[in-house]
Amino acid sequence: MTQDNLSDEERREILVRNWEEKAHEALRAAKLLREAGILDAAVNRAYYACFYSVSAVLTKEQKSFRKHSGVRAWLHKEMVKKNRLDASWGKLFDWLFENRHRADYQSFTRFDPPVVSEMIDQASAFVSEMERLVKI
């Protein structure tokens, strides 16, 4: 069956699964980068794992945004404030977003390995929570 023969719902499900796969790939990359001591890049991948998993939820709900700020705002407005997601997940996303920004754009930023490990562990939990929401 070609994609031309798929319903909108089937296409959306394929996109959701693709975002989830990207999230898991980013988590694997974060772990490998941490083990290699490339900590700024590991922070980046931990954040992107979360971003991709939120993108899966957005896709399921037929929403999209061009900027990370739009995704972040939607997460807080539509998920946290409407009690579809505990506020701790929104705070975690913000923390990872801010650290990813520091890692990517601020000179002389250094992260301690245990902190990066915590970021990756928390990102993994976040991805699992987003997968739970996709299944609802």
N, C-alpha and C positions, 0 to 999 in steps of 0.2 A: 504494500500500500504506500503510495507516495503522499507527501505532505499535502498535496492539492486535494486529496480525497478525505482528509481529516476534518472533523468538525472543529469548531472554535474551542470547544471544551477539551478535545483531544490534543490540540496544539498547545493549549494552556498547560495541560498536565505535563507535556513534554518539556515545556519551558521551566515549569516548577522543578521537575526532576533535574534539569540541567543546572539550575541555580543551586540545588542541594548538592550535586556532585562537585560544583565549583567550591562550595563551602568546605566540603571534606578535603578536597585537594589543597585548599589554602591552609587548613589545619595541619595536614601532613607536611606541607612545605615549612610552616612555622616551626614545627618540631625539628625538622632536619636542620633548618637554619640556626635554631637555638643550640643544637648539638654541635654545630660547626663554629659556634661563637659569633655568628653574624646576627647580633641581637636587634639592631635597628630594623633589618629586613624581617626578622621573626615577628616583631611588633606589628609591622605593616601587614603581614599575612594573617596574624591573629585578628586584627580589625576586619580585614577583607572577608575572612570566613564569616564573621557576623553580618557584614554588609550583604554578602551573597545570600545568606539565609533569610534576612529580612526581605531581600528581593524575591525570594521564593514565595513568601507570604503575600507580598504586594502583587505578584503575578497571579496568584490564586484569586485575589480579590479584585483583579482587573484594574490595578492602579500602577502608575509608573511616574518617576521623577527624573529629571535630568541632572540633578545635583545631589550630593551627599546630604546637604543641609535639608533638602526636601524630604529625603528618606528619614532623616533623624527627627524632623518635625512631625512627620506622619506617625512615626513610632510612638512618640509621646502623646500626640493629640488623639489618635484613633485607637491606640492599643492601651497605653497606660492610663490616660484620663478616663477612658470608657471602661476601665477595669477588666479588660481582656488580657492584660499582662501586668504582673506585679511591677511596681515602681522600681524595684531593685534591678530588673532587667534593663530598664531605660537608663538608669544610672551607670550600669555596666557598659552599655553601648556608648554612652557619652565619654566614659573614662577611656575606653579603647580608642574612640575617635580622636580624643585630645592627645593621647600618647602616640597614635599613628601620625598625627600632624606634627608633633614634636620630632619624632623619628625621621620623618621625611623632609622637614623644612627648617628645622632649627639646628644651627651649627653647634658643635660641642655638646650635643645631647648624648648622654650615655645611660644605659639601663643596666641594672644589676641582674645577673642571671636568675636569681630566685624570683625577682619581680616579673621577668619575662615568662618564666615557667608558670607563675600564677596567672598572667594574662592569657596564656595559651589554654590553661585548664578552664578558666572562666569562659573563654571564647568557645571552647568545646561544649560546655554546659549551655551556653546561649544558643548554639546551633541546634542542640537537642531540643531546647524549648521551642524554637521556631519550627522545627519539624513536627512537634506535637500540635502546634497551631495549624499547620498546613493540613493535618489529618482531621481536624474538627469540621 
